[in-house]
């Protein structure tokens, strides 16, 4: 199974992505045939900062779970209103 095929299972989830030019926490918005779209989260304010399109050949590491990703999920969840 190819990386992008597996990543499609995790669309709309929070992840940590490390690629050739950087590393960020964010929400995996979509996975295309040769790229991923990632909404970057500013870990200090828990606000979305920007959206990146990353070419899959530049991807080095993607963490779907773990303590840091769980903390991001908890912080974002605590800021959601009950009406969303």
Helices and strands as residue ranges (DSSP letters): H 3-7, G 8-10, E 14-19, E 22-31, E 35-42, E 47-55, G 56-58, E 59-63, H 67-79
